[in-house]
Amino acid sequence: MPFNSFNFWLLFPFIFIICMAIPQRAHRWQNGFLLLVSYLLYMNWNPAFAIVLFGITLITYIGGIFFAAGKQRMCIWFALLALLPLVVFKYYGFINENVTSLLETAGLHFSLPGLNWAIPVGISFFTFQAVGYVFDVYHGRCEVEKNFLDYALFVSFFPQITSGPISTASELMPQIKSPQRVEYRDVVQGLKWLVWGMFIKLVIADRLGMFVDIVYANYIHYSGAMCFVASVAYTLQIYCDFAGYSLMAIGIASTLGFRLINNFNRPYFAASVTEFWRRWHISLTRWLTTHVYIALGGSRCSRWKQYLNIMVTFLVSGLWHGANWTFVVWGAIHGLLQVIEKVLFGEKIKAEIKSHVRHLTLSRGVRIVVTFLLVSFAWIFFRMPSLADSCSVIGRILTLQSSSAGMPLDSIVVISLGMALPVLILREWREEFCPQSITLLNKPIVKWMFYLFLFCFLLTMGVLDGGQFIYVSF
């Protein structure tokens, strides 16, 4: 059930009250209640999806038990078995289509039967979380969990199941195993994250989406300049949409006493693509780094092998996002850009990331703009349905083609974005470059007024239709 739907907000107060009513000494009952709620909310999408969720949970749980019994090889086989539903549901059609095309090129007319199954919501996220647990157990990064209900809650915890963050067992399992003492400040902070996440999702992302959808659906009728503006708009839309979801997930979990990893750290202020991936979808970057990049050898190998490891990791990242060649190209672009950066500025970028640079210089400002434009260019492949469409949009931008089509924006969208975008930019700018300045903004009364303003703004200008989050489809 989407966080931005009225049904969820009708139910959540009851979920919160019941959780708070269960005493700490009976936290097992609280875990059982949260597990039940997680499955019921997930089944709201489609009851059949819960079968897949339960199956992956059971398989990876058994894999951990086999490791505890000293059967390490069986542990890995169960981890690979848990990946099978993801391959079948998400990639079967893609594989079938490409194999069929390849055989027809060779003059052979043969195709596998098609499958019309719907892809279970969030399968990429909860599969990676569950498989990551098995790999962590195998490498000794966490203990084997023997309580099945606790482990099932770890995999299906409702704030994060559909779009992350992807938690590790070492982060979330100790919180599940111990009684959660919900502090007043946790609830307040959670509500702040929640309001801010809803604001950037409902007011900014969804309003930008109206403009982007019109232009990209009819890009042939719009000028190159308009296509460029739409590309920048999508760059902001996908950030506000996904970061908005992540903040809402973190906020909801915080009100229940759980702490989830922050998925975003102002990624569009990154001065390199390498730094961008330290700030964007942090939990996925961590998963891929741990279980793909390092498993391949990481940087502890020859320079050319390291470059190959980077490319493979980002090709996996592209495929993880979707079964389409556009995602493969998107991943390849990010991998290639990082390889180029390592060849030209490897040590400089590494030192800059480690130092957590906060001051803005002319050089860094230029690199931030260049990185933003490169990332925006890659997002075109991510957004468009085919490589041909992606190349056509890029062609119109580069050749500055003209068009007689007008601006596809109504007054409500212009007013909403004209007021909301400056709020986002100024807030992110302050947190990035001058977090301690303007002490007036740190006063409690000012903070409360700010969040009250956000709440009123999203009620009046937000798109309150329970629209889909972009990353739910991944």
N, C-alpha and C positions, 0 to 999 in steps of 0.2 A: 504494500500500500504506500503510495507516494507521500513524502513528508509534507508536500504542499497541497494536499487534498483536505477538504473539510471533514471527511470521515475520520481521517487520522487524528485531527485536532479535537474531534468529539470524543475519541477513544482515549487519547493520551492522558488527560487528567485522571481518568479512572485507573489507568496503568500505574501512574505515579503515586496516587493515593494508596492503592493496594500494596505497592512495593514498600512504601513508607510505613504502612500499618503492620507489616510482618516484622516481628522483633529480630534483632541481630542474632540472638542465639538460635534462631530458626532460619538461618540464611540458606539452608538447603531447600527450604520451602520457597524462598524467594527465587533461588535459581530455577527451581521447577516451574514457578509461575512465569518467569522471564522466558524460559524455553518454550512453554506453551504459547505465550503471546507471540514469540518470534515465529513459530510455525504457523499460527493462525493468520498473522499479518502477511506472511509470505504466501500462504495458500489463497489469499485474497486475489493474487494475480491469476493463479491457476492451480487448483488443488493437485493436479498431476505433477506439478513442479516439485512438490514436497517429497515425492518418491525419489527423485534424482538427488535432492539435497540429503535425504536420509541415507541413500545408498553410498554416496561419496563419504559421508560422515562415518558410516559403519566400516567401509573398506579401509580408510586411513586409520581408524581406531584399531582395527585388527592388525594393521601393519605395525603400529607402535607396540602392540602386545607381543607380536612375533619377535621384535627386537629385544624386548625385555626377557623373552625366553631364550635368547642367544641365537636366534635365526636371522642374522643381519641381512642375508641375501633375500629372504622372503619379504623383509621390510621394504626393500627397494622395489620388488615386484608389485607389491600392493600399492606403492606410490604411483607406479606407472599405470596400474589398473585403474586407479582413481582418475587419471587423466583421460581415460577412454571415453566417458560420457561427454566431456568437453570436445574431444575430437569428432565424435559422431554427431552431436547436436549442432556444433558450430561450423565444422569444417568439411563435413561429408559432402554437402552440395558443391562447395568450392573445389574440392578434390575431384569429384565426379565430373564436373563441368570441364575442368582443365584436362583431365585424362581423356575424356571423350573428344575434345578438340584436337588434342595431340594425336590420337589414333586416327581421326578423320583426315588429318594432314598427311598421314602415312597411307591413306587409302583404306583404312580399316573402320568399319562401321559397327561399333560396339559401345554400349553404355551400361553402367550400373543402374539398378532401379532407383528412382528418386524417393526421397523421404519428405513428407510434408509436415514434419513435427515442428512445433514452435520451440524456439530456443528458450530454455528456462532462464528467467530473469536472474541476473547476477551470477550466472554459472562460472564466468571467468574469475570473479572475485572470490567466491567461497571455495572454488576448486584450488586456486593458488594458496589460499590460507590453509586449507586442509593438507595439501601436498607439502607445503612449506613446513608444516608441523612434522611430517614423517621424515623429511630431509634433515630437519633440525635434531630430531631424535637420533637419527643415524650418525650424525656428526658430533653428537654430544653437546649440542647447544641448549637443549632443554631436557627435562625429565619425561619419562613415559607417563602418560595420564591413564590411570586404570579405572577411574569413575566415568562411565559412559555418558551419563547425563550432563556432567560438567563439561566433558569434551564436546558433546552435541551443542551445548550453549555457546562454547567457544567458536564453533563453525557457523552457527546460525544466528548469533546475536543481532537482533533486528535493526539497531541503528546503522549497522555497517554491511549487512548481508548483500544488498543490491548493488552498491557502488563503492564499497570500502569505507574507510581505509583498511588495507590488508594488514592485520595485526599478526605478530608472532606469538607463539605460545608463552615465551618467557615474559612478554608484556601483559597479556590478558589473562592467562590461566591463574596467576597468583591472585588477581582481583576476584576471579570467580570462586577460587577456593576459600578465600577469607571473607568474613562478614564485612559488608560495605557500610561504613558509617558516612552518611550523607551530611555534609556540612552546609550551613546556610550560604557560605561564600561559593561553594561548588554549584549550588542551584542558581545563584545570581549570575555567576560567570557563565554557566551553561545557557541561561536565558539570553545573555548578551550575545554569545556566539550564535544562538538561534536566530535572534532578530537580525543581526548583521548578515547572516547567511541567507535568510529569507529576502532581505532587502536587495542584495546583489543578484539573487536568482530571479525574483519576481518582478523587480523594477528594471534592472539593467539587462540581465541575460535574456529574459523573455521579450522585452521590448526590442532589443537588438535583433533577436531572432526573427521578428516580424519583417524587418528590413532585409536581413540576410536571405531569408527564404524567398522573398519576392525576386530579388536580384539574381540569385543563383539559379532559381527555377527558370528564369527567362533571360539568362546572361547574354544571349545572342542579340537581344534588343537593347542592351545597355552599353554605354561607352566604356572604354578601358579605364577611365578615371573612376566611373561608378563601380566597376568590378573591383578596382583597387580599394575603394572605400569599403565595399562589402567584405573584402578579405580582411581588412583591419578590424571591421566590426565583428566578424566571426572570431578573430583572435581574442577579442575582449569577451565575446559571448561565451565561448567554451570555457574560458577561465572563470567568469562569474557564475556560470552554470555549475561547473564541477566543484569549484571552491565553495560555492554556496551550499551544495549538497554536503560536502565534507564538514563545513562549519555546523550545519544543522545536525549531522550525525554526532559530531563531537559534543555539541551542546546538549542534545537529548541524552547521550550517555552520561554526561557530567551531572545532569539533574538526578540521575539514578545512582550516582556514586562511582561511575567508571570513567577512566581516563584513556582516551584513544590518541594515537599519534596524529599530529598535525600534518596534513597532506600537502600544504602549500606554504611557501615562504616568499611571497612577492616575486614570482618567477620572471615577470617582465621587467624587473630591474637587474636582471642578470647581464653581465658584460661579456658572456661567451655562451655558446650552446652547451658546453660542458657544465658551466655553472647553472645554466637553465635547468639541467636535469638533476641538480642538487636541490632545486627549489620547486620543481613541478612534479606532482604525483609522487611524493617522496616515498610512500610505502611501496609502490610498484618498483620504483628505481632501486630501493633497498632489496626487494625480493629478487629482481633480475641480477643485481650485482652479486648477491650471495649465492644464488642457486644456478646461475648461468655463467656470468662473467668470471667469477672466481673459480667455479667448477671447471671451466675451460683452461684455467691457468692464470687468469687475470693479467697483472702487469709483471708477474714473476716469471718471465720468459723473454724470448727475443723480441725486439721492437716490432718486427713484422707480424709475429704471432700475436702480440698484444693488439695490434691494429685489427687483425682478423677476429680476435675475441670481441672487440668492440662492435664490429659489423654484425657478427652473429647475434650478439645480445640485442642489438636494436632491430634486427630482422625478426627476432622472436617477439620483441615488444610490438612491432607493427602487426604481426599475425595475431598476437594476443588481443589487439583492439578490434580486429574484424577479419572475416574471411573474404578478402578482396585484394586485388593487386594494388589498389590505391593505398592501402595500409602498409603493404610491403614496401612500396616506394617511399612512403612517409617515413617509415623506420630506417630505410637505407639512407635517406637524406640526412637524418639526424646522426646516424652512425658515421657517414662520410664527413660531415662537418666537424665532428669531434676528432676524427682521425687527422684532418687537415689542421685543426687547432693544436693537436699534440705535436705534429711535425714542425709547425711554425713557432708556437708560443707555449709549449708544454709546461716548462718549469714556472714560467711567469703566471700562467693561469692557475696552476696548482698552488703556488704561494699566495696568490690573491684570494682563492677560495678559503684556504686555511686561516688567513688573517681576518676574515669576516669584515672586509672593507666597508665602511659606512660613509666616508666622505666622497663627495662628487667632484671630480676633476673634468676638464675638457676632454681629455683622452678617454676616461671611463664613460663619460656621457655619449661620446661618439660611438663607442663600442656597444653601449646599451641600445642605442637606436639601430645599429647594424644588426645586432642579435635579434631584436624585435622584428625587423623586416625579414630576416632569414626564417625565423620561426613562423611568421605570418605566411610566407611563401610556402612552407611545408604544410601548413594547415589547409591549403587549397586542396591538396591531394587527399587529406583526411576527410574533408567535407564533401567533395564531389562524388557522385556515384560511380564514375568510371575514369580511367586514365585519359580517354579521349576528351571528356568534359573538362578535366583538370587542365590539360594542355591547351584547350580552347580558351579557357578563362585566362590562363597565363599569357597566351598569345595576344588576347585583346588588351591586357594590361601593358605588355611590353611595346606593342605597336600603337598604343594610345588611340585606338579606334574610336570614332565618334558615333553618336546616336541621337535620335530626336526624342527618345523616351525621357519622361520627366522624373523628378525625385519621388521615389516610392515611399514617402513618409507622410503620415497624417499628423495633425496638430498635437494629439495626445502623446504620440511617440516622441515628437520633438521636445515637448515640454518636459516629459518624464526624463528623457536622457539628458536634456540641457541642465536639469537640476541635479540628477543622480550621479552622472559621470564625474563632475567636479568633486563631489563628496568622496567617491571612491579614490580618485587620483590623489587628492589632498591627504586623505587618511593614509594611503599606502606610502606616499612620499614622506610624510612625517615619520611613520614607523621605520622606514628604510634609512633615512638620512639624518633625522633630528628627533629621535624618540624622547629625549629629555627636555626639549625646548618647549616653549609656550606652556609654562607650568599651570596656567589657568585651566587648560584642558584636562588636567589631572584631578581637578577638584570633583568630589562626588556629585555635587549638584549639577555641574556642567555635563558630566558623563550621563547622568540620568536624563537630563533634558535632551541630549543627543540621541539616546536610544528611544526616547518617547517620540522625537521627531521622525526617526527612522520607521517606527511602528505606524505612526499616522500616515507617513508617506506611502508605505507599502500597501496600506489599506485603501488609499485613495488612488494611487497610480500603479499598483502592482497588477500583474496578470493573474487573477485569482480563479483560474480554471482548472487547477490540478494538473497542469501540463507535465509532460514527461521530462525527466532529466536526461541529458544527452548520454551520459555514461551508463545509464541503466541498460541500454541496448548492447553494451559490450560484455 
